[in-house]
Amino acid sequence: MKSEAQVVADLRRVHEDIRALRLPGFCGPPVHGPAVASRIFLLGQAPGPHEARFGRPFAWTAGKTLFAWFERAFGATEEEARARIYIAAVVRCFPGKTRSGGDRVPSPEEILASRPFIEREIAALRPGLVIAVGRLAIAEVLGETGPLAEVVGRTIRAQFHGQELDVICLPHPSGASTWFKLEPGKTLLARALRQLARHPEIRRAFPRRRAAGG
């Protein structure tokens, strides 16, 4: 079993390689969070233009919504969540815009080029819980792209890069999405947040909320 210092050192080496990555078509610098030795691994989709500007994941509107969900579920402030949850993404640079003005979806080749970072992070952290945020992240973890209603609101036992762990899926908290504001998404999101609050890894990381997670 590696010490916390060894895990942090492994993660910092991954971050060095993330910062060195350059892929044609991507905009702005690579983005990663701090090297947090956590048993909770949050996988997002890709940085947006604001994340590239601020140099940290979930730095804009979607992040405000995501961290509000966490505070609602298990009482953690944004600062506490960032300090105790390792935050990664399917790709680590902003993919840019489409001609119609929306965010471009990364290509399979771009996702493949970024996957070794996730594999190394999982190997270093050996998490017990993955929080997959958004369809792209859910597909990366579960290997499927079915309807959100089939996976949000469930705790799924899965193998991910050789590690057996629990997966709790969340919809992407984008301001452009209405899925989690309408039924059945609204009810399923509430169920998923309750499952997060009850999960042993969340309770260990945020012990002051232990009695409130029901």
SVG drawing of the C-alpha trace seen along z (x, -y; Angstrom):
<svg xmlns="http://www.w3.org/2000/svg" viewBox="-42 -33 48 38">
<polyline fill="none" stroke="black" stroke-width="0.4" points="0.0,0.0 1.5,-3.4 1.7,-6.2 -0.3,-9.4 3.0,-11.2 3.7,-8.5 0.2,-8.7 0.5,-12.5 3.9,-12.2 2.4,-9.7 -0.4,-12.1 2.0,-15.0 3.9,-13.0 0.6,-12.4 -0.1,-16.1 3.2,-16.9 2.4,-14.7 -1.1,-16.2 0.4,-19.7 2.8,-18.5 0.0,-17.0 -0.8,-18.9 -3.6,-17.7 -4.6,-19.4 -8.0,-21.0 -8.0,-21.6 -8.1,-25.2 -6.3,-26.5 -4.0,-24.9 -4.6,-21.5 -6.5,-21.6 -6.3,-19.4 -7.2,-19.7 -4.9,-19.3 -3.1,-16.1 -5.6,-14.9 -5.0,-11.5 -8.7,-10.5 -10.7,-7.3 -13.4,-9.3 -12.7,-9.9 -14.9,-12.3 -14.8,-12.1 -16.1,-15.0 -16.3,-15.3 -13.9,-18.1 -12.9,-21.6 -14.8,-24.5 -13.3,-27.9 -13.6,-29.3 -11.8,-26.2 -8.9,-26.9 -8.8,-30.5 -9.0,-29.8 -6.8,-26.6 -9.1,-24.3 -12.0,-21.9 -15.6,-22.9 -14.7,-26.6 -17.8,-28.2 -21.6,-27.8 -21.7,-23.9 -19.3,-23.8 -21.5,-26.1 -24.4,-23.7 -22.3,-20.6 -20.9,-21.9 -24.4,-23.0 -25.6,-19.4 -22.8,-18.2 -23.6,-20.7 -27.2,-19.7 -26.3,-16.0 -23.6,-15.8 -23.0,-19.3 -19.6,-19.9 -18.7,-23.4 -16.9,-23.8 -13.6,-24.2 -14.1,-21.1 -15.2,-19.0 -12.2,-20.2 -9.8,-19.3 -11.2,-15.8 -12.4,-14.6 -10.0,-13.9 -11.4,-15.6 -10.4,-14.4 -12.0,-14.5 -12.3,-12.3 -10.2,-14.9 -8.1,-17.6 -8.2,-20.5 -11.2,-22.5 -12.2,-20.8 -13.4,-24.2 -16.7,-25.2 -18.7,-23.7 -19.7,-25.9 -23.2,-26.3 -21.6,-27.6 -21.9,-24.6 -19.0,-22.9 -17.4,-20.3 -17.6,-16.7 -14.1,-15.1 -13.4,-12.5 -12.8,-8.8 -9.1,-9.4 -8.9,-12.3 -10.5,-10.4 -8.2,-7.4 -5.1,-9.8 -6.3,-11.0 -7.3,-7.7 -3.8,-6.7 -4.0,-9.6 -7.2,-8.2 -5.6,-4.7 -2.6,-6.0 -4.7,-8.1 -6.9,-5.1 -3.8,-3.0 -2.4,-5.6 -5.6,-6.3 -7.3,-2.9 -10.7,-4.6 -13.7,-2.9 -16.1,-5.3 -16.3,-6.9 -18.7,-9.8 -19.3,-10.0 -20.7,-13.3 -22.3,-13.6 -22.9,-11.2 -19.3,-11.2 -17.9,-10.4 -20.6,-7.7 -19.7,-6.0 -16.0,-6.1 -16.6,-4.4 -19.4,-1.9 -18.6,-1.4 -22.2,-2.2 -24.2,-5.2 -27.7,-4.3 -30.4,-6.7 -29.5,-8.6 -32.6,-7.3 -31.1,-3.8 -28.0,-4.7 -28.7,-7.9 -30.2,-6.9 -28.4,-3.6 -25.1,-2.5 -23.4,-0.3 -20.6,2.1 -18.0,2.1 -14.5,2.8 -12.6,-0.4 -9.0,-0.1 -8.6,3.0 -10.1,1.6 -13.4,2.9 -15.4,0.0 -18.8,-1.6 -20.1,-4.0 -22.7,-6.7 -23.7,-8.6 -24.9,-12.2 -26.2,-14.2 -24.0,-17.0 -24.8,-20.2 -24.7,-22.4 -26.9,-25.4 -28.0,-24.4 -29.4,-21.0 -33.0,-20.6 -32.7,-16.9 -32.3,-17.2 -34.9,-20.0 -37.7,-17.9 -39.1,-14.4 -37.9,-11.8 -34.5,-13.5 -35.4,-15.6 -36.4,-12.6 -33.5,-10.5 -30.9,-13.2 -32.3,-13.5 -32.0,-9.7 -28.4,-9.7 -27.5,-12.5 -29.0,-10.5 -26.9,-7.5 -23.8,-9.7 -24.6,-10.9 -24.9,-7.3 -21.9,-5.9 -19.1,-4.8 -16.4,-6.7 -18.4,-10.0 -19.0,-9.4 -15.3,-8.8 -14.3,-11.9 -17.0,-14.1 -17.5,-12.6 -19.4,-15.6 -22.3,-14.7 -22.4,-11.1 -25.8,-11.3 -27.4,-13.4 -26.8,-11.1 -30.1,-9.3"/>
</svg>
